[in-house]
Amino acid sequence: MAAAQVTIAATIAATPCTTWRAWTDPAHIPRWNFASPDWHCPRAEVDLRPGGRYLARMEAKDGSFGFDLEAVFDIVEPERRIAFTLSDGRRAVTTFEAIGGGTRVTTTFDAETENPVEMQRAGWQAILDNFARYAAAL
């Protein structure tokens, strides 16, 4: 059975160039890549090219749980689109569309089967909303 696909989106009050840099630069990623204040992303690694590796360490701040989110980039089109395959085989695509003076960021991802789809949507959307606040302040 094919995985359910989930789409999330946000409009960022920043140019596509700024938005892209904040999304892809490993120095920026730990500053926004978490869904709630009790989690954080202590480090990120990005080899931004097709076949390159992505890694984000996700941890509860109290140390009770953590995991590495790992992927390989399939498509990298600067300031337009990124596609990757997660280590469990699921895929995700993020697009960047200039809208007025801002950027519309849309991500479609394959849901995993361990957690409810709505929980996954809410978590990914919370991270994207965090990103929107961060990138707008750059």
N, CA, C and O atoms as a GROMACS GRO file, in nm:
protein
  552
    1MET      N    1   0.083  -0.117   0.000
    1MET     CA    2   0.000   0.000   0.000
    1MET      C    3   0.089   0.125   0.000
    1MET      O    4   0.184   0.132   0.077
    2ALA      N    5   0.058   0.221  -0.085
    2ALA     CA    6   0.136   0.344  -0.095
    2ALA      C    7   0.114   0.430   0.030
    2ALA      O    8   0.007   0.430   0.089
    3ALA      N    9   0.218   0.502   0.067
    3ALA     CA   10   0.210   0.589   0.183
    3ALA      C   11   0.118   0.707   0.152
    3ALA      O   12   0.112   0.755   0.039
    4ALA      N   13   0.047   0.753   0.254
    4ALA     CA   14  -0.032   0.874   0.240
    4ALA      C   15   0.062   0.991   0.219
    4ALA      O   16   0.168   0.998   0.282
    5GLN      N   17   0.024   1.083   0.131
    5GLN     CA   18   0.104   1.203   0.112
    5GLN      C   19   0.039   1.318   0.186
    5GLN      O   20  -0.083   1.333   0.186
    6VAL      N   21   0.123   1.400   0.248
    6VAL     CA   22   0.078   1.513   0.328
    6VAL      C   23   0.143   1.638   0.272
    6VAL      O   24   0.261   1.638   0.238
    7THR      N   25   0.065   1.745   0.262
    7THR     CA   26   0.119   1.872   0.213
    7THR      C   27   0.100   1.979   0.319
    7THR      O   28  -0.008   1.993   0.378
    8ILE      N   29   0.206   2.054   0.343
    8ILE     CA   30   0.204   2.168   0.435
    8ILE      C   31   0.258   2.289   0.359
    8ILE      O   32   0.329   2.273   0.260
    9ALA      N   33   0.226   2.408   0.405
    9ALA     CA   34   0.274   2.528   0.337
    9ALA      C   35   0.274   2.647   0.431
    9ALA      O   36   0.203   2.650   0.532
   10ALA      N   37   0.357   2.746   0.395
   10ALA     CA   38   0.361   2.873   0.467
   10ALA      C   39   0.417   2.979   0.373
   10ALA      O   40   0.498   2.949   0.285
   11THR      N   41   0.373   3.102   0.393
   11THR     CA   42   0.430   3.213   0.318
   11THR      C   43   0.530   3.283   0.409
   11THR      O   44   0.497   3.325   0.520
   12ILE      N   45   0.652   3.295   0.360
   12ILE     CA   46   0.762   3.350   0.437
   12ILE      C   47   0.781   3.496   0.397
   12ILE      O   48   0.785   3.527   0.278
   13ALA      N   49   0.794   3.584   0.493
   13ALA     CA   50   0.816   3.726   0.466
   13ALA      C   51   0.966   3.748   0.443
   13ALA      O   52   1.032   3.821   0.517
   14ALA      N   53   1.017   3.684   0.338
   14ALA     CA   54   1.158   3.696   0.301
   14ALA      C   55   1.171   3.659   0.154
   14ALA      O   56   1.087   3.587   0.100
   15THR      N   57   1.275   3.707   0.090
   15THR     CA   58   1.299   3.677  -0.051
   15THR      C   59   1.331   3.529  -0.069
   15THR      O   60   1.370   3.462   0.027
   16PRO      N   61   1.316   3.478  -0.190
   16PRO     CA   62   1.356   3.338  -0.215
   16PRO      C   63   1.503   3.312  -0.180
   16PRO      O   64   1.535   3.205  -0.130
   17CYS      N   65   1.591   3.407  -0.206
   17CYS     CA   66   1.733   3.390  -0.174
   17CYS      C   67   1.754   3.372  -0.024
   17CYS      O   68   1.823   3.279   0.019
   18THR      N   69   1.695   3.459   0.056
   18THR     CA   70   1.707   3.449   0.202
   18THR      C   71   1.640   3.323   0.253
   18THR      O   72   1.694   3.254   0.340
   19THR      N   73   1.523   3.292   0.200
   19THR     CA   74   1.450   3.173   0.242
   19THR      C   75   1.531   3.048   0.212
   19THR      O   76   1.544   2.960   0.297
   20TRP      N   77   1.585   3.038   0.092
   20TRP     CA   78   1.667   2.923   0.053
   20TRP      C   79   1.787   2.907   0.145
   20TRP      O   80   1.815   2.797   0.192
   21ARG      N   81   1.858   3.018   0.172
   21ARG     CA   82   1.976   3.012   0.257
   21ARG      C   83   1.940   2.963   0.398
   21ARG      O   84   2.009   2.879   0.454
   22ALA      N   85   1.831   3.017   0.454
   22ALA     CA   86   1.789   2.975   0.588
   22ALA      C   87   1.747   2.829   0.592
   22ALA      O   88   1.767   2.762   0.693
   23TRP      N   89   1.689   2.780   0.482
   23TRP     CA   90   1.641   2.641   0.474
   23TRP      C   91   1.755   2.542   0.458
   23TRP      O   92   1.747   2.429   0.508
   24THR      N   93   1.862   2.582   0.388
   24THR     CA   94   1.965   2.486   0.348
   24THR      C   95   2.099   2.499   0.421
   24THR      O   96   2.179   2.405   0.417
   25ASP      N   97   2.125   2.609   0.485
   25ASP     CA   98   2.254   2.632   0.550
   25ASP      C   99   2.256   2.564   0.687
   25ASP      O  100   2.172   2.594   0.772
   26PRO      N  101   2.351   2.473   0.711
   26PRO     CA  102   2.353   2.402   0.839
   26PRO      C  103   2.375   2.493   0.960
   26PRO      O  104   2.350   2.452   1.073
   27ALA      N  105   2.423   2.614   0.938
   27ALA     CA  106   2.436   2.708   1.049
   27ALA      C  107   2.300   2.764   1.091
   27ALA      O  108   2.281   2.802   1.206
   28HIS      N  109   2.205   2.769   0.998
   28HIS     CA  110   2.070   2.821   1.028
   28HIS      C  111   1.975   2.712   1.079
   28HIS      O  112   1.892   2.739   1.167
   29ILE      N  113   1.985   2.591   1.026
   29ILE     CA  114   1.887   2.486   1.053
   29ILE      C  115   1.862   2.461   1.203
   29ILE      O  116   1.745   2.448   1.242
   30PRO      N  117   1.964   2.453   1.288
   30PRO     CA  118   1.936   2.429   1.431
   30PRO      C  119   1.856   2.540   1.498
   30PRO      O  120   1.802   2.519   1.607
   31ARG      N  121   1.848   2.655   1.437
   31ARG     CA  122   1.776   2.768   1.497
   31ARG      C  123   1.626   2.762   1.475
   31ARG      O  124   1.551   2.835   1.540
   32TRP      N  125   1.580   2.677   1.383
   32TRP     CA  126   1.436   2.670   1.355
   32TRP      C  127   1.379   2.529   1.346
   32TRP      O  128   1.256   2.513   1.347
   33ASN      N  129   1.462   2.428   1.337
   33ASN     CA  130   1.418   2.292   1.305
   33ASN      C  131   1.371   2.213   1.428
   33ASN      O  132   1.436   2.117   1.470
   34PHE      N  133   1.259   2.256   1.485
   34PHE     CA  134   1.196   2.184   1.596
   34PHE      C  135   1.050   2.225   1.601
   34PHE      O  136   1.014   2.337   1.563
   35ALA      N  137   0.966   2.134   1.648
   35ALA     CA  138   0.821   2.156   1.644
   35ALA      C  139   0.766   2.225   1.769
   35ALA      O  140   0.658   2.284   1.765
   36SER      N  141   0.840   2.217   1.880
   36SER     CA  142   0.790   2.275   2.004
   36SER      C  143   0.909   2.320   2.089
   36SER      O  144   1.022   2.274   2.066
   37PRO      N  145   0.886   2.408   2.185
   37PRO     CA  146   0.996   2.462   2.265
   37PRO      C  147   1.070   2.357   2.349
   37PRO      O  148   1.182   2.383   2.394
   38ASP      N  149   1.010   2.240   2.372
   38ASP     CA  150   1.077   2.138   2.452
   38ASP      C  151   1.167   2.047   2.368
   38ASP      O  152   1.225   1.952   2.420
   39TRP      N  153   1.178   2.076   2.238
   39TRP     CA  154   1.268   2.003   2.148
   39TRP      C  155   1.369   2.100   2.090
   39TRP      O  156   1.349   2.221   2.090
   40HIS      N  157   1.479   2.044   2.039
   40HIS     CA  158   1.576   2.126   1.968
   40HIS      C  159   1.651   2.041   1.866
   40HIS      O  160   1.641   1.918   1.865
   41CYS      N  161   1.725   2.108   1.783
   41CYS     CA  162   1.806   2.045   1.678
   41CYS      C  163   1.950   2.088   1.706
   41CYS      O  164   1.993   2.193   1.658
   42PRO      N  165   2.025   2.008   1.783
   42PRO     CA  166   2.160   2.050   1.821
   42PRO      C  167   2.258   2.066   1.705
   42PRO      O  168   2.354   2.143   1.714
   43ARG      N  169   2.235   1.992   1.596
   43ARG     CA  170   2.328   2.003   1.482
   43ARG      C  171   2.261   1.958   1.354
   43ARG      O  172   2.164   1.881   1.354
   44ALA      N  173   2.317   2.008   1.246
   44ALA     CA  174   2.270   1.969   1.113
   44ALA      C  175   2.390   1.961   1.020
   44ALA      O  176   2.487   2.036   1.034
   45GLU      N  177   2.383   1.869   0.925
   45GLU     CA  178   2.486   1.854   0.822
   45GLU      C  179   2.415   1.852   0.687
   45GLU      O  180   2.313   1.784   0.671
   46VAL      N  181   2.468   1.926   0.591
   46VAL     CA  182   2.406   1.937   0.460
   46VAL      C  183   2.512   1.931   0.351
   46VAL      O  184   2.602   2.015   0.347
   47ASP      N  185   2.501   1.833   0.264
   47ASP     CA  186   2.583   1.824   0.143
   47ASP      C  187   2.485   1.848   0.028
   47ASP      O  188   2.429   1.754  -0.028
   48LEU      N  189   2.465   1.975  -0.005
   48LEU     CA  190   2.356   2.020  -0.091
   48LEU      C  191   2.384   1.997  -0.239
   48LEU      O  192   2.425   2.087  -0.312
   49ARG      N  193   2.362   1.874  -0.281
   49ARG     CA  194   2.378   1.832  -0.421
   49ARG      C  195   2.303   1.702  -0.439
   49ARG      O  196   2.286   1.628  -0.342
   50PRO      N  197   2.257   1.671  -0.560
   50PRO     CA  198   2.195   1.540  -0.581
   50PRO      C  199   2.291   1.429  -0.538
   50PRO      O  200   2.407   1.427  -0.580
   51GLY      N  201   2.242   1.338  -0.456
   51GLY     CA  202   2.327   1.232  -0.400
   51GLY      C  203   2.393   1.272  -0.269
   51GLY      O  204   2.453   1.188  -0.202
   52GLY      N  205   2.383   1.400  -0.232
   52GLY     CA  206   2.441   1.448  -0.107
   52GLY      C  207   2.355   1.410   0.012
   52GLY      O  208   2.237   1.378  -0.003
   53ARG      N  209   2.414   1.414   0.129
   53ARG     CA  210   2.349   1.368   0.251
   53ARG      C  211   2.298   1.485   0.334
   53ARG      O  212   2.360   1.592   0.339
   54TYR      N  213   2.185   1.464   0.400
   54TYR     CA  214   2.128   1.557   0.496
   54TYR      C  215   2.116   1.485   0.629
   54TYR      O  216   2.073   1.369   0.633
   55LEU      N  217   2.153   1.551   0.736
   55LEU     CA  218   2.135   1.494   0.870
   55LEU      C  219   2.095   1.606   0.965
   55LEU      O  220   2.159   1.711   0.969
   56ALA      N  221   1.990   1.583   1.041
   56ALA     CA  222   1.950   1.676   1.147
   56ALA      C  223   1.930   1.592   1.273
   56ALA      O  224   1.851   1.498   1.274
   57ARG      N  225   2.002   1.627   1.377
   57ARG     CA  226   1.986   1.561   1.506
   57ARG      C  227   1.870   1.628   1.580
   57ARG      O  228   1.874   1.748   1.606
   58MET      N  229   1.768   1.550   1.614
   58MET     CA  230   1.650   1.601   1.683
   58MET      C  231   1.650   1.541   1.825
   58MET      O  232   1.664   1.420   1.842
   59GLU      N  233   1.634   1.628   1.926
   59GLU     CA  234   1.636   1.579   2.064
   59GLU      C  235   1.536   1.655   2.152
   59GLU      O  236   1.514   1.774   2.135
   60ALA      N  237   1.478   1.581   2.246
   60ALA     CA  238   1.401   1.646   2.352
   60ALA      C  239   1.502   1.717   2.441
   60ALA      O  240   1.608   1.662   2.471
   61LYS      N  241   1.470   1.839   2.483
   61LYS     CA  242   1.565   1.915   2.564
   61LYS      C  243   1.595   1.850   2.698
   61LYS      O  244   1.701   1.873   2.756
   62ASP      N  245   1.502   1.768   2.748
   62ASP     CA  246   1.525   1.700   2.876
   62ASP      C  247   1.608   1.574   2.861
   62ASP      O  248   1.634   1.505   2.959
   63GLY      N  249   1.649   1.542   2.739
   63GLY     CA  250   1.734   1.426   2.713
   63GLY      C  251   1.661   1.293   2.709
   63GLY      O  252   1.725   1.189   2.699
   64SER      N  253   1.527   1.294   2.715
   64SER     CA  254   1.451   1.170   2.722
   64SER      C  255   1.443   1.096   2.589
   64SER      O  256   1.416   0.976   2.587
   65PHE      N  257   1.464   1.166   2.477
   65PHE     CA  258   1.452   1.101   2.347
   65PHE      C  259   1.527   1.182   2.243
   65PHE      O  260   1.538   1.304   2.254
   66GLY      N  261   1.576   1.114   2.142
   66GLY     CA  262   1.642   1.183   2.031
   66GLY      C  263   1.657   1.088   1.914
   66GLY      O  264   1.654   0.966   1.930
   67PHE      N  265   1.674   1.145   1.797
   67PHE     CA  266   1.693   1.064   1.677
   67PHE      C  267   1.760   1.148   1.569
   67PHE      O  268   1.756   1.270   1.572
   68ASP      N  269   1.822   1.080   1.474
   68ASP     CA  270   1.880   1.145   1.358
   68ASP      C  271   1.782   1.135   1.243
   68ASP      O  272   1.738   1.026   1.207
   69LEU      N  273   1.747   1.248   1.186
   69LEU     CA  274   1.668   1.252   1.064
   69LEU      C  275   1.768   1.258   0.949
   69LEU      O  276   1.838   1.357   0.931
   70GLU      N  277   1.773   1.149   0.871
   70GLU     CA  278   1.871   1.140   0.764
   70GLU      C  279   1.803   1.123   0.630
   70GLU      O  280   1.699   1.058   0.619
   71ALA      N  281   1.864   1.183   0.528
   71ALA     CA  282   1.809   1.176   0.394
   71ALA      C  283   1.921   1.193   0.292
   71ALA      O  284   2.032   1.234   0.324
   72VAL      N  285   1.888   1.159   0.168
   72VAL     CA  286   1.976   1.183   0.054
   72VAL      C  287   1.900   1.272  -0.044
   72VAL      O  288   1.784   1.244  -0.076
   73PHE      N  289   1.964   1.378  -0.090
   73PHE     CA  290   1.901   1.469  -0.185
   73PHE      C  291   1.889   1.402  -0.322
   73PHE      O  292   1.985   1.345  -0.373
   74ASP      N  293   1.770   1.410  -0.379
   74ASP     CA  294   1.744   1.360  -0.514
   74ASP      C  295   1.750   1.473  -0.617
   74ASP      O  296   1.805   1.456  -0.726
   75ILE      N  297   1.694   1.588  -0.581
   75ILE     CA  298   1.690   1.705  -0.669
   75ILE      C  299   1.728   1.827  -0.587
   75ILE      O  300   1.681   1.845  -0.475
   76VAL      N  301   1.814   1.912  -0.643
   76VAL     CA  302   1.849   2.040  -0.581
   76VAL      C  303   1.846   2.145  -0.691
   76VAL      O  304   1.934   2.149  -0.778
   77GLU      N  305   1.744   2.230  -0.688
   77GLU     CA  306   1.730   2.341  -0.781
   77GLU      C  307   1.728   2.468  -0.696
   77GLU      O  308   1.623   2.504  -0.642
   78PRO      N  309   1.842   2.536  -0.682
   78PRO     CA  310   1.852   2.651  -0.591
   78PRO      C  311   1.738   2.750  -0.605
   78PRO      O  312   1.701   2.793  -0.715
   79GLU      N  313   1.684   2.785  -0.488
   79GLU     CA  314   1.574   2.880  -0.471
   79GLU      C  315   1.444   2.836  -0.538
   79GLU      O  316   1.351   2.916  -0.550
   80ARG      N  317   1.435   2.708  -0.582
   80ARG     CA  318   1.313   2.659  -0.646
   80ARG      C  319   1.258   2.531  -0.586
   80ARG      O  320   1.140   2.524  -0.551
   81ARG      N  321   1.346   2.427  -0.572
   81ARG     CA  322   1.294   2.295  -0.530
   81ARG      C  323   1.406   2.208  -0.473
   81ARG      O  324   1.520   2.210  -0.519
   82ILE      N  325   1.368   2.132  -0.371
   82ILE     CA  326   1.453   2.028  -0.313
   82ILE      C  327   1.368   1.902  -0.298
   82ILE      O  328   1.256   1.908  -0.248
   83ALA      N  329   1.423   1.790  -0.340
   83ALA     CA  330   1.356   1.661  -0.317
   83ALA      C  331   1.457   1.570  -0.251
   83ALA      O  332   1.576   1.571  -0.285
   84PHE      N  333   1.410   1.490  -0.156
   84PHE     CA  334   1.500   1.396  -0.090
   84PHE      C  335   1.427   1.268  -0.052
   84PHE      O  336   1.304   1.263  -0.045
   85THR      N  337   1.507   1.167  -0.027
   85THR     CA  338   1.456   1.039   0.020
   85THR      C  339   1.510   1.017   0.161
   85THR      O  340   1.632   1.017   0.182
   86LEU      N  341   1.420   0.998   0.255
   86LEU     CA  342   1.459   0.971   0.394
   86LEU      C  343   1.520   0.832   0.406
   86LEU      O  344   1.502   0.748   0.317
   87SER      N  345   1.591   0.807   0.514
   87SER     CA  346   1.658   0.679   0.533
   87SER      C  347   1.563   0.561   0.537
   87SER      O  348   1.604   0.448   0.514
   88ASP      N  349   1.434   0.586   0.566
   88ASP     CA  350   1.336   0.476   0.568
   88ASP      C  351   1.265   0.459   0.433
   88ASP      O  352   1.172   0.379   0.421
   89GLY      N  353   1.309   0.535   0.331
   89GLY     CA  354   1.254   0.521   0.197
   89GLY      C  355   1.143   0.619   0.162
   89GLY      O  356   1.103   0.628   0.046
   90ARG      N  357   1.093   0.692   0.260
   90ARG     CA  358   0.990   0.792   0.230
   90ARG      C  359   1.052   0.909   0.157
   90ARG      O  360   1.171   0.937   0.170
   91ARG      N  361   0.969   0.978   0.079
   91ARG     CA  362   1.018   1.091   0.000
   91ARG      C  363   0.949   1.220   0.041
   91ARG      O  364   0.839   1.220   0.096
   92ALA      N  365   1.019   1.329   0.013
   92ALA     CA  366   0.963   1.462   0.039
   92ALA      C  367   1.014   1.558  -0.067
   92ALA      O  368   1.126   1.545  -0.117
   93VAL      N  369   0.929   1.654  -0.101
   93VAL     CA  370   0.964   1.759  -0.197
   93VAL      C  371   0.924   1.892  -0.136
   93VAL      O  372   0.813   1.907  -0.085
   94THR      N  373   1.015   1.989  -0.140
   94THR     CA  374   0.985   2.124  -0.093
   94THR      C  375   1.008   2.220  -0.209
   94THR      O  376   1.111   2.215  -0.276
   95THR      N  377   0.909   2.308  -0.231
   95THR     CA  378   0.920   2.408  -0.337
   95THR      C  379   0.922   2.547  -0.275
   95THR      O  380   0.866   2.570  -0.168
   96PHE      N  381   0.985   2.638  -0.347
   96PHE     CA  382   1.000   2.777  -0.306
   96PHE      C  383   0.947   2.862  -0.420
   96PHE      O  384   1.003   2.859  -0.530
   97GLU      N  385   0.841   2.939  -0.396
   97GLU     CA  386   0.778   3.018  -0.501
   97GLU      C  387   0.773   3.164  -0.458
   97GLU      O  388   0.717   3.198  -0.354
   98ALA      N  389   0.833   3.251  -0.540
   98ALA     CA  390   0.829   3.395  -0.511
   98ALA      C  391   0.684   3.443  -0.521
   98ALA      O  392   0.616   3.418  -0.620
   99ILE      N  393   0.639   3.512  -0.416
   99ILE     CA  394   0.504   3.568  -0.411
   99ILE      C  395   0.517   3.709  -0.355
   99ILE      O  396   0.547   3.726  -0.237
  100GLY      N  397   0.496   3.809  -0.440
  100GLY     CA  398   0.513   3.946  -0.394
  100GLY      C  399   0.656   3.964  -0.345
  100GLY      O  400   0.750   3.930  -0.416
  101GLY      N  401   0.671   4.016  -0.225
  101GLY     CA  402   0.804   4.032  -0.166
  101GLY      C  403   0.843   3.914  -0.078
  101GLY      O  404   0.943   3.921  -0.006
  102GLY      N  405   0.766   3.807  -0.083
  102GLY     CA  406   0.792   3.692   0.003
  102GLY      C  407   0.810   3.564  -0.076
  102GLY      O  408   0.828   3.566  -0.198
  103THR      N  409   0.804   3.454  -0.005
  103THR     CA  410   0.825   3.323  -0.066
  103THR      C  411   0.726   3.224  -0.008
  103THR      O  412   0.712   3.212   0.114
  104ARG      N  413   0.657   3.152  -0.096
  104ARG     CA  414   0.566   3.045  -0.053
  104ARG      C  415   0.646   2.916  -0.051
  104ARG      O  416   0.699   2.874  -0.153
  105VAL      N  417   0.655   2.854   0.067
  105VAL     CA  418   0.725   2.727   0.084
  105VAL      C  419   0.619   2.619   0.103
  105VAL      O  420   0.534   2.629   0.191
  106THR      N  421   0.626   2.516   0.018
  106THR     CA  422   0.532   2.405   0.024
  106THR      C  423   0.610   2.275   0.029
  106THR      O  424   0.699   2.252  -0.052
  107THR      N  425   0.576   2.190   0.123
  107THR     CA  426   0.640   2.059   0.135
  107THR      C  427   0.532   1.951   0.126
  107THR      O  428   0.429   1.958   0.193
  108THR      N  429   0.558   1.852   0.042
  108THR     CA  430   0.475   1.732   0.036
  108THR      C  431   0.562   1.615   0.075
  108THR      O  432   0.670   1.596   0.018
  109PHE      N  433   0.516   1.536   0.172
  109PHE     CA  434   0.597   1.423   0.220
  109PHE      C  435   0.512   1.298   0.234
  109PHE      O  436   0.390   1.305   0.254
  110ASP      N  437   0.578   1.185   0.223
  110ASP     CA  438   0.514   1.056   0.249
  110ASP      C  439   0.503   1.038   0.399
  110ASP      O  440   0.602   1.050   0.470
  111ALA      N  441   0.385   1.011   0.447
  111ALA     CA  442   0.364   0.987   0.590
  111ALA      C  443   0.422   0.851   0.628
  111ALA      O  444   0.424   0.758   0.548
  112GLU      N  445   0.469   0.842   0.751
  112GLU     CA  446   0.512   0.711   0.802
  112GLU      C  447   0.390   0.642   0.862
  112GLU      O  448   0.283   0.702   0.872
  113THR      N  449   0.405   0.517   0.901
  113THR     CA  450   0.289   0.439   0.946
  113THR      C  451   0.280   0.422   1.097
  113THR      O  452   0.184   0.362   1.146
  114GLU      N  453   0.377   0.474   1.173
  114GLU     CA  454   0.375   0.454   1.318
  114GLU      C  455   0.289   0.556   1.392
  114GLU      O  456   0.240   0.527   1.502
  115ASN      N  457   0.270   0.673   1.335
  115ASN     CA  458   0.195   0.779   1.401
  115ASN      C  459   0.080   0.825   1.311
  115ASN      O  460   0.088   0.813   1.189
  116PRO      N  461  -0.028   0.877   1.371
  116PRO     CA  462  -0.140   0.925   1.290
  116PRO      C  463  -0.096   1.034   1.192
  116PRO      O  464  -0.010   1.117   1.224
  117VAL      N  465  -0.156   1.033   1.074
  117VAL     CA  466  -0.121   1.130   0.971
  117VAL      C  467  -0.140   1.273   1.022
  117VAL      O  468  -0.055   1.358   0.996
  118GLU      N  469  -0.248   1.299   1.092
  118GLU     CA  470  -0.272   1.436   1.141
  118GLU      C  471  -0.165   1.481   1.240
  118GLU      O  472  -0.131   1.599   1.244
  119MET      N  473  -0.112   1.389   1.319
  119MET     CA  474  -0.005   1.422   1.412
  119MET      C  475   0.121   1.461   1.333
  119MET      O  476   0.190   1.557   1.368
  120GLN      N  477   0.149   1.385   1.227
  120GLN     CA  478   0.264   1.415   1.143
  120GLN      C  479   0.247   1.550   1.074
  120GLN      O  480   0.340   1.631   1.071
  121ARG      N  481   0.127   1.575   1.020
  121ARG     CA  482   0.100   1.703   0.954
  121ARG      C  483   0.123   1.818   1.053
  121ARG      O  484   0.188   1.917   1.020
  122ALA      N  485   0.071   1.804   1.172
  122ALA     CA  486   0.083   1.910   1.272
  122ALA      C  487   0.230   1.933   1.310
  122ALA      O  488   0.273   2.047   1.326
  123GLY      N  489   0.306   1.826   1.325
  123GLY     CA  490   0.448   1.838   1.360
  123GLY      C  491   0.529   1.906   1.251
  123GLY      O  492   0.606   1.998   1.278
  124TRP      N  493   0.512   1.860   1.127
  124TRP     CA  494   0.585   1.920   1.015
  124TRP      C  495   0.541   2.066   0.996
  124TRP      O  496   0.624   2.151   0.966
  125GLN      N  497   0.412   2.094   1.012
  125GLN     CA  498   0.364   2.232   0.997
  125GLN      C  499   0.421   2.320   1.106
  125GLN      O  500   0.456   2.435   1.080
  126ALA      N  501   0.430   2.270   1.228
  126ALA     CA  502   0.487   2.349   1.339
  126ALA      C  503   0.632   2.384   1.309
  126ALA      O  504   0.676   2.496   1.337
  127ILE      N  505   0.706   2.291   1.253
  127ILE     CA  506   0.845   2.320   1.215
  127ILE      C  507   0.849   2.425   1.105
  127ILE      O  508   0.929   2.518   1.111
  128LEU      N  509   0.762   2.412   1.005
  128LEU     CA  510   0.758   2.510   0.897
  128LEU      C  511   0.718   2.648   0.949
  128LEU      O  512   0.772   2.750   0.905
  129ASP      N  513   0.624   2.654   1.041
  129ASP     CA  514   0.584   2.781   1.101
  129ASP      C  515   0.699   2.843   1.180
  129ASP      O  516   0.719   2.964   1.176
  130ASN      N  517   0.775   2.760   1.250
  130ASN     CA  518   0.894   2.805   1.321
  130ASN      C  519   0.994   2.863   1.222
  130ASN      O  520   1.052   2.969   1.245
  131PHE      N  521   1.012   2.792   1.110
  131PHE     CA  522   1.102   2.839   1.005
  131PHE      C  523   1.056   2.975   0.951
  131PHE      O  524   1.138   3.065   0.932
  132ALA      N  525   0.927   2.991   0.928
  132ALA     CA  526   0.874   3.116   0.874
  132ALA      C  527   0.907   3.233   0.965
  132ALA      O  528   0.947   3.339   0.917
  133ARG      N  529   0.891   3.216   1.096
  133ARG     CA  530   0.924   3.321   1.191
  133ARG      C  531   1.074   3.351   1.188
  133ARG      O  532   1.115   3.467   1.186
  134TYR      N  533   1.154   3.245   1.186
  134TYR     CA  534   1.300   3.264   1.185
  134TYR      C  535   1.346   3.335   1.058
  134TYR      O  536   1.418   3.435   1.067
  135ALA      N  537   1.306   3.286   0.941
  135ALA     CA  538   1.353   3.341   0.814
  135ALA      C  539   1.307   3.486   0.796
  135ALA      O  540   1.380   3.567   0.740
  136ALA      N  541   1.188   3.518   0.843
  136ALA     CA  542   1.137   3.655   0.830
  136ALA      C  543   1.220   3.754   0.912
  136ALA      O  544   1.224   3.873   0.880
  137ALA      N  545   1.285   3.706   1.015
  137ALA     CA  546   1.366   3.794   1.102
  137ALA      C  547   1.510   3.813   1.052
  137ALA      O  548   1.585   3.892   1.108
  138LEU      N  549   1.546   3.741   0.946
  138LEU     CA  550   1.684   3.754   0.894
  138LEU      C  551   1.704   3.885   0.819
  138LEU      O  552   1.813   3.911   0.769
   0.00000   0.00000   0.00000
